[in-house]
Amino acid sequence: MNPNDPSTLPFLPFALPEIGEDDIAEVVDTLRSGWITTGPKAKRFEADFKAWLGDAGDDTEGLHCIAVNSATAGLHLALEALGIGPGDEVITTTHTFTATAEVVRYLGADVVLVDIDPATLNIAPAQIEAAITPRTRAILPVHYAGLAADMPAILDIAQRHGLKVVEDAAHALPTTSSGRRIGTLASDATVFSFYANKTITTGEGGMLVTRDPALAKRAQIMRLHGMSRDAFDRFTATVPSWYYEIVAPGYKYNLTDIAAALGIHQLKKAHAFAQHRAAIAARYNAAFADLPVITAPEAPAGELHPWHLYVLRLLPEAGITRDTFIERLFALGIGCSVHYIPLHLQPYWRDRYQLRAQDFPASQHAFEQMLSLPVYSRMGQADVDRVIAAVRGLLPR
């Protein structure tokens, strides 16, 4: 293997989870315990998550943390508990993965897609306000790449128009807005993701966070088939507890103890993981500053950005298309991706709502320029050097 010849180096994937011996030991303990579905480890993970949200001094009084099997499930549960249904509209960004929007359609409501701020790539508050109609019931902002959306402006819009706010925080752990951790703001609900490539992982999983006791109660019931008591409560009681009632047609959205066991220890390392990714992002921004690119936007001073994604945008002066650039990086053994193909280009959303690319100029332009480079905590210095050398070698300066 010759480090000067990229063709002899192993492929560097776009993302890899960092699983330690502590994670593995907790999973093994769970397997040996005999309780592998939702049980004591899931309860512990929920309690740990609430404590983690408050460890920087943020107010967590009355906060409910509800473990689910995906962020998609958490978003669905939150909107269902808020009563979103046919005839309602929910505003979100076109520049996201389809899960953000599809949960609205699960409930028979309509999605209203709006454009992004070209600087931050987050949903543009002015676009939100312009899209409000008498049918609008909620706003669903996404903290793109881990950079907080403009939550003060979004919450102000929601308050003035009497709208609910559910934050898609799939990328945003740990992220802050106005010095407060995402998950502790004045939103009606916040939903995190622990998918395999996220900042911490349970393989598949998510967490719904809310201060609304009615929303929490409804989500807890709907998380497991609409049962009046969850399986853990029924099977651990000291008196016969076989009786339950189905109070609603619920879903199968519970997180297993096997997954929660991973989350317990991943959560403890969330800050260290974020610091590692931030160091990689800082090296990228410095290394690419003299190239014909737009480097990834940084968080305002004093705010936390976990760098779930590092998104590079090629300027016309780069003399190469985004697609060709990605192909050449792959030829050099470097994995990358695109986040995202905007929803207004996806057949279902485009055709259902008669969407046109020219209606979303910021998202469309960004999409045509962007690619996501590897940024994860398992990357070593040599890996980062390799990505930097490849990018610099493909672009003029």
N, C-alpha and C positions, 0 to 999 in steps of 0.2 A: 504493500500500500504506500503510494507516494503522495505526501501532502501537497506537492506542487502540481500534481496531476489529478484534477477533480474527478476524472472518470474512474479512478481507482479507489475513491473514498466511498464509504457506505452512504446510502440514501439518508438524508436528514429530513425526517417527517415534519409536516406542518405543525403538529401538536402531539404531545405525549403527556399522560398523567404522571404525577410523581407519587408513587405508592411506597410508603416506608414500612419498616418492620413493625412499628406500632400499629399501623393500619391493619396489617396482615394478622397480627396477634389478636386484635379486637374482633376481626371477622372469624378467626378460628374459635375464639371464646364463644362467640354467638352460635356457631355450628355445634359446638359441644354442649351448649346449654339446653338444646332441644327446642328453643324458641327462635324460629327463623323468620316468621312473618312479623307483622306489626305487633310490637310488644314493648318490653322495658327499654331496649336500646333506642327505639324510636322516640319514646317519651323522654329519655335522657337527652337525645339530640335536640329535641324541641326546647327543653329547658336550657341546654348549653347555648343554643342559638340566641335565645332571648338575653342571656347573660352576656354573650359576645357583643350583641348590638349595643349594650350599655356600658361596655368596658372602657369607653373613652369619655364617659360622663354624660352621654345622651340619655334623655328621659325615656325609660321603658315601662313606666307605670301603666298598667292596664293593657300591655301589649300581649297579643296571642300569637304564638308561632305554631303553625300546623304543617307537619311534614306530609308531603305528597310524592307521588312517583314520577312527576315531571313538572317543569315550570308551566308547560301547556295545561296540565291538569289544574295547577294552582290558579292560572288566569281564568280558566273556565269556571272554577268554583267561585272565585271572587265576583265575577260578573253575574253568575246565576244568583248568588246570595244578594246582590244589589237589585235584583228584579229586572235585569235587562232582558228584553224579549221582543217579539214581533212588533214592528212599527217604530222601534227605537233605533237611534244612530249612535255609533261610537267612533270617535275621531282618533286615528293613529297615523303613524308615519308610513309612507310607501317604502322607506329604506329600512327594511327589517326582514326577518325570516317569516314565512307564512304563518307560523304558529301564533304570532301576536294577533293577527287578524282573524284566523280561522275560528278561534273560540267565540267570536262575536256571531259568526254564522251558525255555530252549534246551537245557539239560542234563538235563531230566527231573526235576529236583529241585523241591521245593515252597517257595513263598514264605510267610513268616509276617510279616504287617504289624503294626506297633505304632504307638502314638500319639506325639505330640510334646510337648516342653516348651512350654507356652503363652507363655512369656516370650521364648525364643530361636527358636522354631519348628523347632528341631533335634530329632532323635530322642531320646526320654527314656530314659536308662540304666536306670531302675527298670522301665520297660516291657519293655526288652530282657531283663532278668534274669527277669522273671515269665513270659516267653514261651519260655524254654529248655526243651526236652524231650530225651529220649534220642536223637532224630533230628537235633538241631541240630548243624550242622557249621561254620557261619560267621555272622559279623555283617557287614552292609554299611551302615555309616553314611554319611549325606550331609551335607556342610557347606553347609547351606541359605543361599542368597544370598551365600555367601562367608564367613559367620561360622562359625568352627570348632565342630564338635560337641564334646561333653564327652569328649575322647579319653582323658584319664587314667582316667576311670570306665569307659569302654568297653573299654579295653585291660586293665584290672584284671578286669572280668567275663570277658573272653575267656581270660585266663591262668588264672583259677580254675576255669573250666569246660572248658578244653582246646579252645577254639574258634579258628578262623582269623578274621582281620579284613582286609577289603578296603575301602578308603576310596573312596567316590565323591566325588572332588574336582573335579567338573566346574565348580563355581562358585569354587573355592578357590585362585586363583593371583593374587597371592601372599597366603597366609593363614598365620598362626602359631597354635600351640597350646602353652601353657607355654613360650613363647619360642622354640620350634623350628618351622621351616618345615614345613608340610604336605608330605609326600613324604619326610621324613627321620625319621618316627616309627617306633615298633616294630611297625607293622602288617605283615602279610604282603605287601600290595601296595597301591599308591595309583594312581588313574587320573584324569588330567586331561583336560579337553576344550578344543579349539580351534575349536569351532563358530563360525559367523559372528557371533553376538551375545555371545560370551564375552569375558573380560577381555583376552585376546590371541587372535588368530585365524589359522588357516591355511585358512579357508573351511570345510573339513571336516577333522577330525583329532583326534588324542589322543595321550597318552603314558602308558604303563604303567611304573611305577617299583617296583622290588623289590630287597631285599637277598638274596633266596633264589636261589642260582645254579641250582638245579634248576627252579624256577618260571620263571626268566628263559629258560633253555634251551628248555623246553617251549613257552613263549609265542613265542619267536623261530621255532621250527619250525612251530608251528600258524598263525602269522601269514601264512605263504605256502604254503598247500596241503600242509603236512606234509612239505616238502622238506628233505632233509638239508643242503642248501646253498642260501643265498638267491641271487637273480638277480645281485645286485651282485658277490658273490664269484665266481660262475661266469663272468661276462662280463668281469671285469677281471683275471683271472689271466694271468700271463705264459706259462703253459704250457697246452696244451689241457685244457679243464675242462668238457667237455660232459656228463660223467657226473654223475648225482644219483640219490638214492634217495628214494622216498616212504615215510616211516616211520610215518605216521598220516594219517587222513582230515582234513586241515586246512581252513583257511578262506582267504579272500582279504581280508586285513585290513591290508595294507601301506600306508604313507604314501608318496605320490609326492614326487619331488624338487621339483616345482612348488609343492606345498603346503609342504614343508619350507623352501623358500626364503623364503616369507613368515614362517614361524616363527622363523627365525634372527634377523631384525631386530625382529619383534614382541616377542620375549623381552627384547631389550635395553631396550625401552620399557615393560616390564610395571610397574615401580615408578612411573614418571611417570604412566602411565595410571591406576593405582590411586590415586595422590595426587589426581589431578583428580577422580575419582569420589568420593573421600572428602570433598573440599571441597564438592561438590554435595550429598552426603548431609548434611553438617554444616549447610549452609544450609537444606535442607529441614527438618531436625529443629528448628532454631531458629525457622523461619518458621511451623511448624505446632504449636508447643508450646502455644498458647492455644486450639487448636481441639478439637472433640470427636472426637479420633482417638487411635489408638495409633501413635506414630512407630516407625520401624524400629529394632530393637535394635542397640546398638553393641557393639563388642568390648570385653572387659575392658581395663583400663589396661595399656599396654605391648604389646598384641597387634595384629597386622595384620589388617585386614578389607578386602578389595578392592572391596566393594560391587558385586558383579556385579548384584545386584538392590536396589532400594529399595522395600520393601513397606510400604504404609500400610494401617492398619485403621480402618474407620469405626465409631464407637461409636453406640449407639442414639440418643443425643442429637443426632446429626448430622441426623436427620430426613429421611434419604434412603437408599435402598437402594444397595448396591454397584453393581448392574447399571445403575441409573439414573444414578448418579454417573459411571460409565465412559461411558455414552451422551452425557452432557453435556460431558465432557472432549473426546470425539471431535468433538462439534459445535463446540467451541472450537478444533479443529485440533490436539489433543494426543493422541498415541498412548499407549496403556497396555495392560497385559495382566494376567493372573491367574496366579500361580504358587503352587500348582497346583490343578487339579481333583483332589482326592485320589484315590488308587487305589481306596479302598473305595467310591467312587461310580462308578467306571468299570465298564461292563457285564461285561467279561471277568473282572476280579478279583473284583468283587462276587458274580457268579454262581458262579464256580469255588469260592470259599471261603466262600460264604454270609455275606458281610460286611454289617454294619449300621452306619449312621451313628452310632448311640448307643454303639457300641463304641469310637469314636474321637472323643470329645467335644472335645478340644483342637484337633485338625486340622479337624474339621467346623465348629466355631465360627470359627476363624481364616479358613477358606475363605469363609464367608458374609460376612465383613467386609472381605476384603483385595483390594487391587489393587496392581500394580507400576507406579511412575511412571518416566518416562525418566531414566536415569542412565548416561551414557557420555562418553568423553573428548572427543568432538567437540562436545559441548554448550558453547555460549558463555554468557557472563553473561546476555545478553538472553534466551536460551532458558530458563535457570533461572528468571529473573524471571517469564517468561511462565507457566511451570508453577505457580510459587508464587501468582501472581495468580489463576490459574484455580481452583486448589484453594481458596484463601481466599474467592474470590468465590462459590463454591458451598456454603460451609458457614457455619453461624452461629457467633458468638463472643461 
